[in-house]
Amino acid sequence: MGVVAAVEEKRRKLAGALCGIIEVYMTDLSWEEDAEVICERLIAEAMMVAPRSTETLQTLASIRISQGRMEEARKALVDSLALWRDLPPEDTAVPDFPTRISLARLLMEVELEEEAVEVVERLVNDDDQSVEAWYLGGWCMYLLAGRQSGDSQTNGTANSLPKEEEQKVALVSSREWLRQSLKLYEMLDYEDERLREHANELVEELDEQLVGESINEDEDVDGELDSEDDEDDKRDEDHEMEGT
């Protein structure tokens, strides 16, 4: 590691330590009268030390969300995502799994569902056994479908059909992701009762909305294979008839 890289690493660790203290003041010590002032001072220091740290930017966003300053929170989160979104998975600049889980949750909180889906899809590609990643993906698509429904009502009848189709796809995808999350929950003996209850509630609601709807890829593949087999059998029969 070169001198510059070593300095950057120290800056990142220092900023991480400051963000850790902020987390304490935003949770266990949030009742302190000067908690917000302390958080502002610490995040200012962290931004001076490591302004291009994903952890610093996400902590800044978390503070701004707690203050109701959503536009500033959105900017910080978009900036955080931009630091690594185009990098390959093996790049060391890509944040660790828990940091990206946190990012997905924050993006959903500020209604940046498309960006959250992008993050969650990469998480599942990295670890398809993550109950939380599948759950967040399902929940995010559920929220996205709700926003698309609102957009279709405000965009007029000319665009209502495409929006309705987009909404249906999002709802079906949401149910598939949530079902996978619940399946893994049982397989892995996962322990997060609130997650399980929320996922079940969403699936039950989606089942009522999507009677008969499915995008099960396995079923589609099986159907294609069955069709191909039928065609092969027919060709064989024709060939035998020609031979006789």
Beta strands, then each sheet from edge to edge (+ up, - down):
end
